[in-house]
Amino acid sequence: METKNLETRKPETKNLEMKNLETKDFERRGGLPNLTMSGYGKASGGEYGNVQIDGVTKVAGHLSAVYGIRSSGVTTIEGNVYTPELRSEGKLSVEGALIARTTLLDGLCKVGGRIEADNVKLDGMLTAGGDIEAETFIGRGVVKSEGLLNAGTIELGLAHKASKIREIGGETVIVSRLGGSGWGWLWSWALPSAESRLDAEVIEGDIVRLEYTHAAVVRGGQIVIGKGCRIGRAEFKTRMTVHPDSIVEKEEKLGE
């Protein structure tokens, strides 16, 4: 299915391209020092083998890890992040772009630039200043992005607070409301109270299934508008169903 309406220009991020995340490239760069930090401290950015951070840490500049980054606690990176695997538990702040083949986020994560990955798995809250590009994006909790979320498979489980994503595009897009999660205690003081729903301008996919979503335009091959939705315009190719409690102001079957 064409998604031309969702094409946006990516922010430029020098020296950080997904094509560089090839295994053979990492093998050529062996012998790099590891970065291990525990407690409270500050480290210089640069290129490392493995990065392990526990505690409260600030990294000055871009951070590149050939094998992977593990962060537990409160970590601030004052630049771009470049690694094949990122695992974060706690609070992570990346002031630049985040480029990682596998991105696993458990807790709070704020990225100032774009996110580029093969697989993203979130349990908590993710805020991105730029586009989010992935093959698979699985999120439980809250997602906020001022740009485009684009992935082959997108599954958003809404919990605790309102999510807001400007545009969403994928082959399969599923949005549902979840019950409590392991981070429920955090939302009670870290974030203001809000309804658990998704707000978006445009949602487009081959298969689109939505719950508790407010969107100006929904476009797809097969569309299921579940409970709690308010849609301005829905355009479908094959079929569409609408829950009796939801509102679709205008429906159009494409090709007619």
Secondary structure, DSSP 8 states (H G I E B T S, - for coil): ---GGG-------TT--GGG--HHHHHHT-S---EEEEEEEEEEEEEEEEEEEEEEEEEEEEEEEEEEEEEEEEEEEES-EEEEEEEEEEEEEESS-EEEEEEEEEEEEEESS-EE-SEEEEEEEEEESS-EEEEEEEEEEEEEEEEEEEEEEEEEEE-SS-EEEEEEEEEEEEEEE----TTHHHHHHHS----S-EEEEEEEEEEEEESSEEEEEEEEEEEEE-TT-EEEEEEEEEEEEE-TTSEEEEEEETT-
